[in-house]
Amino acid sequence: MIIVIQGLGEMGASLASALSQRVDNHVIGIDNQLLSRQYAMANNIVDETATSLADVVSRAEVIILATPIAVIKQTLKQLAVLPLKPNVIITDTGSTKSEIMSLAEAFVPKTATFIGGHAMAGTQNSGVSAANSDLYREVPYFLVTKHAPKETVIKLQSILAPIAARFIEIDAQQHDELVSWISDVPHIVSFALMNAVMQHFHSVSDFGPYVAGGFKDTTRIAASNPEVWRDILLSNKAAILSSNQDLIDELHRFNQVLRQNDSLGLEKLITQAQHARQQL
């Protein structure tokens, strides 16, 4: 099975590392960075590298688009004119799905099948050196199948079996609303808290030596790649704006009980959160 993975960042390289362990797979990694390609080959993450999808697309039986969302969108448009192998399966790792699924429907040739993909995996790290063949193990991996034949969906799950993820079929809009809450807004909270603290103290040296687990845990993902998260947040803007407003309303509730010195109301809000968190 010839599998082409475009993008050897943490997500793409981790996929490649797991998939290349199956002896009947030949994994080709595409990346425009020479050092990334060299690292991937030297560490047996891929079997072959290329600089352009066009150079290898005619050989691909599976194509995985693991680049930032802006590049995924560009690539989907390019697929309309590339010499795709008949019955090739194309999927992606983008964190939002509605916009990507619309572009795929418009540009991916009917001889191919596009299945949207997104795993709830990843860290604040980036680049090929962050590759981890166990990154996807036991994590929820959403598949947006839309018009894809059932047998093709089953085939893709079989091909991706080495990553040991938990595959879940979901509608694109439902996915984006869910992810706005469990991924996008938490990142915004982390970014905003870090920015607010910096505006108050101006220098990390003024507060950094004193932070403990709570602050470190809450702001860990503020170290995420800015360009990647810019694209993710803009791509899921409608769902995020709605979720952000709900969060702002909840912050107002905390401010209200604090202003009123309402100890029972404050304890109730905290208790509600505690009970919900204990069920995770």
C-alpha positions as CSV (number, residue, x, y, z in Angstrom):
1,M,0.0,0.0,0.0
2,I,1.5,3.3,-1.1
3,I,0.6,6.0,1.4
4,V,1.5,9.6,0.7
5,I,1.5,12.0,3.7
6,Q,1.8,15.7,2.9
7,G,3.2,17.5,5.9
8,L,5.8,16.1,8.3
9,G,4.9,18.1,11.3
10,E,3.9,16.4,14.6
11,M,0.6,15.0,13.3
12,G,1.8,13.8,9.8
13,A,5.1,12.4,11.1
14,S,3.4,10.5,13.9
15,L,1.0,9.0,11.4
16,A,3.9,8.1,9.1
17,S,5.9,6.6,12.0
18,A,3.0,4.3,12.9
19,L,2.0,3.4,9.4
20,S,5.5,2.6,8.2
21,Q,5.8,-0.1,10.8
22,R,3.5,-2.3,8.7
23,V,5.7,-4.1,6.2
24,D,3.3,-4.0,3.3
25,N,3.1,-0.2,3.5
26,H,5.4,2.2,1.6
27,V,5.1,5.6,3.2
28,I,6.1,8.7,1.2
29,G,6.5,11.9,3.2
30,I,6.1,15.2,1.5
31,D,7.7,18.3,3.1
32,N,9.2,21.5,1.7
33,Q,11.9,21.6,4.4
34,L,15.1,19.6,3.6
35,L,16.0,19.1,7.2
36,S,12.5,17.6,7.9
37,R,12.9,15.2,5.0
38,Q,16.4,14.2,6.1
39,Y,15.3,13.7,9.7
40,A,12.3,11.6,8.7
41,M,14.5,9.3,6.6
42,A,17.3,9.1,9.1
43,N,14.8,8.1,11.9
44,N,12.8,5.6,9.7
45,I,9.7,7.6,10.0
46,V,9.1,7.3,6.2
47,D,10.3,5.1,3.4
48,E,10.7,7.9,0.9
49,T,10.4,11.6,0.7
50,A,9.4,14.2,-1.9
51,T,9.1,18.0,-2.1
52,S,5.8,18.1,-4.0
53,L,2.5,16.1,-4.1
54,A,2.6,16.4,-7.8
55,D,5.8,14.4,-8.0
56,V,4.2,11.3,-6.4
57,V,0.5,11.6,-6.6
58,S,0.0,9.2,-9.5
59,R,1.5,6.4,-7.3
60,A,-0.6,7.1,-4.2
61,E,-3.3,4.7,-3.1
62,V,-4.0,6.8,0.0
63,I,-3.2,10.5,0.4
64,I,-3.2,12.1,3.8
65,L,-3.2,15.9,4.0
66,A,-1.5,16.7,7.3
67,T,-0.5,20.3,6.7
68,P,-2.0,23.5,8.3
69,I,-5.6,24.1,7.3
70,A,-4.7,26.9,4.9
71,V,-2.5,24.5,2.9
72,I,-5.0,21.7,3.0
73,K,-7.5,24.1,1.4
74,Q,-5.0,25.0,-1.3
75,T,-4.2,21.3,-1.9
76,L,-7.8,20.3,-2.3
77,K,-8.1,22.8,-5.2
78,Q,-4.9,21.4,-6.8
79,L,-6.3,17.9,-6.7
80,A,-8.8,18.7,-9.4
81,V,-6.0,18.8,-12.0
82,L,-3.5,16.3,-10.6
83,P,-3.2,12.8,-12.2
84,L,-4.8,10.8,-9.3
85,K,-4.8,7.1,-9.3
86,P,-8.4,5.7,-9.8
87,N,-10.1,4.9,-6.5
88,V,-7.5,6.7,-4.4
89,I,-8.6,7.5,-0.9
90,I,-7.9,11.0,0.3
91,T,-8.2,12.2,3.9
92,D,-6.9,15.0,6.1
93,T,-6.0,15.8,9.7
94,G,-7.5,19.3,9.8
95,S,-9.1,20.4,13.1
96,T,-12.2,21.8,11.4
97,K,-14.3,20.0,8.9
98,S,-17.2,22.0,7.4
99,E,-15.0,24.2,5.2
100,I,-12.7,21.4,4.2
101,M,-15.6,19.1,3.3
102,S,-17.2,21.8,1.1
103,L,-13.9,22.3,-0.8
104,A,-13.4,18.5,-1.2
105,E,-16.9,18.1,-2.6
106,A,-16.2,20.9,-5.1
107,F,-12.7,20.0,-6.2
108,V,-11.9,16.3,-5.5
109,P,-12.5,14.3,-8.7
110,K,-15.4,11.7,-8.6
111,T,-12.9,8.9,-9.3
112,A,-11.4,9.5,-5.8
113,T,-13.0,9.4,-2.4
114,F,-12.5,12.1,0.2
115,I,-13.1,11.3,3.9
116,G,-12.5,14.1,6.4
117,G,-10.4,13.2,9.4
118,H,-9.4,14.7,12.7
119,A,-7.9,13.0,15.8
120,M,-8.1,14.5,19.2
121,A,-4.4,14.2,19.6
122,G,-1.3,16.4,19.5
123,T,0.8,18.4,21.9
124,Q,2.1,21.9,22.1
125,N,5.2,20.6,20.2
126,S,5.6,20.8,16.5
127,G,7.8,19.6,13.7
128,V,9.1,16.2,12.6
129,S,11.2,15.7,15.7
130,A,7.9,15.6,17.7
131,A,6.9,12.4,15.8
132,N,5.4,9.7,18.2
133,S,4.1,6.5,16.8
134,D,1.8,6.2,19.8
135,L,0.4,9.7,19.5
136,Y,-3.0,8.4,18.3
137,R,-3.3,5.3,20.5
138,E,-6.8,5.1,22.0
139,V,-7.7,8.7,21.1
140,P,-11.0,9.6,19.4
141,Y,-10.4,9.9,15.7
142,F,-13.3,11.6,13.9
143,L,-14.2,10.6,10.3
144,V,-16.6,12.8,8.3
145,T,-17.7,10.3,5.7
146,K,-20.6,12.2,4.0
147,H,-21.1,10.5,0.6
148,A,-18.2,8.0,1.0
149,P,-19.1,4.4,0.3
150,K,-19.3,2.3,3.5
151,E,-16.7,-0.1,2.1
152,T,-14.3,2.7,1.5
153,V,-14.7,4.0,5.1
154,I,-14.0,0.5,6.4
155,K,-11.0,0.2,4.1
156,L,-9.5,3.5,5.4
157,Q,-10.0,2.4,9.0
158,S,-8.2,-0.8,8.2
159,I,-5.3,1.1,6.6
160,L,-5.1,3.4,9.6
161,A,-5.4,0.4,12.1
162,P,-1.6,0.6,13.1
163,I,-2.2,4.0,14.8
164,A,-4.7,2.2,17.2
165,A,-7.1,5.1,17.4
166,R,-10.9,5.0,18.2
167,F,-12.7,5.9,15.0
168,I,-16.0,7.8,15.3
169,E,-18.1,8.8,12.3
170,I,-19.6,12.3,12.7
171,D,-21.3,15.1,10.7
172,A,-19.1,18.1,9.8
173,Q,-21.2,20.7,11.5
174,Q,-21.6,18.6,14.6
175,H,-17.9,18.0,14.7
176,D,-17.1,21.7,14.4
177,E,-19.5,22.7,17.2
178,L,-18.1,20.0,19.5
179,V,-14.5,20.8,18.7
180,S,-15.0,24.5,19.3
181,W,-15.8,23.7,22.9
182,I,-13.3,20.9,23.7
183,S,-10.3,22.2,21.7
184,D,-10.6,25.7,20.2
185,V,-12.0,27.6,23.2
186,P,-9.6,26.0,25.6
187,H,-6.7,27.2,23.4
188,I,-8.2,30.7,23.3
189,V,-8.5,30.6,27.1
190,S,-4.9,29.6,27.4
191,F,-3.7,32.3,25.0
192,A,-5.9,35.0,26.6
193,L,-4.8,34.1,30.2
194,M,-1.1,34.2,29.2
195,N,-1.6,37.6,27.4
196,A,-3.6,39.1,30.3
197,V,-0.9,38.1,32.8
198,M,1.8,39.5,30.6
199,Q,-0.1,42.8,30.2
200,H,-0.3,43.0,34.0
201,F,3.2,42.0,34.9
202,H,5.0,42.9,31.7
203,S,7.8,40.4,32.3
204,V,7.8,36.7,32.9
205,S,10.5,37.1,35.5
206,D,8.0,39.1,37.6
207,F,5.7,36.1,38.1
208,G,7.3,33.0,36.5
209,P,9.3,31.9,39.5
210,Y,6.2,31.6,41.6
211,V,3.7,29.8,39.3
212,A,2.5,26.3,40.3
213,G,0.6,23.5,38.7
214,G,-2.7,25.3,38.1
215,F,-1.2,28.1,36.0
216,K,1.2,25.7,34.2
217,D,-1.6,23.3,33.3
218,T,-3.9,26.0,32.1
219,T,-1.3,27.7,30.0
220,R,0.5,24.7,28.6
221,I,-1.2,24.9,25.2
222,A,-0.4,28.6,24.9
223,A,3.0,27.4,23.6
224,S,1.2,26.0,20.5
225,N,2.2,27.0,17.0
226,P,0.7,30.5,16.3
227,E,0.3,30.0,12.5
228,V,-1.4,26.6,12.9
229,W,-3.9,28.0,15.5
230,R,-4.6,31.1,13.5
231,D,-5.8,29.0,10.6
232,I,-7.8,26.6,12.9
233,L,-9.6,29.4,14.7
234,L,-10.4,31.3,11.6
235,S,-11.7,28.2,9.9
236,N,-14.2,27.5,12.7
237,K,-15.0,31.1,13.4
238,A,-18.8,30.8,13.6
239,A,-18.9,28.0,16.1
240,I,-16.1,29.5,18.2
241,L,-17.8,32.9,18.4
242,S,-20.9,31.3,19.8
243,S,-18.9,29.2,22.3
244,N,-16.8,32.2,23.3
245,Q,-19.9,34.2,24.1
246,D,-21.2,31.4,26.3
247,L,-17.9,31.4,28.2
248,I,-18.0,35.2,28.6
249,D,-21.5,34.9,30.0
250,E,-20.2,32.3,32.5
251,L,-17.3,34.6,33.5
252,H,-19.9,37.4,34.1
253,R,-21.7,35.0,36.4
254,F,-18.6,34.6,38.5
255,N,-18.0,38.3,38.6
256,Q,-21.6,38.9,39.7
257,V,-21.5,36.5,42.7
258,L,-18.1,37.9,43.7
259,R,-19.4,41.6,43.5
260,Q,-22.4,40.5,45.6
261,N,-20.2,38.6,48.1
262,D,-22.5,35.7,47.4
263,S,-20.6,32.8,49.0
264,L,-23.4,30.3,48.3
265,G,-23.7,31.3,44.7
266,L,-19.9,31.1,44.2
267,E,-19.7,27.7,45.8
268,K,-22.6,26.5,43.6
269,L,-20.8,27.6,40.5
270,I,-17.6,25.9,41.6
271,T,-19.4,22.7,42.7
272,Q,-21.2,22.5,39.3
273,A,-17.8,22.6,37.6
274,Q,-16.3,20.1,40.1
275,H,-19.0,17.5,39.5
276,A,-18.8,17.8,35.8
277,R,-15.0,17.5,35.8
278,Q,-15.1,14.4,38.0
279,Q,-17.1,12.6,35.3
280,L,-14.4,13.1,32.6
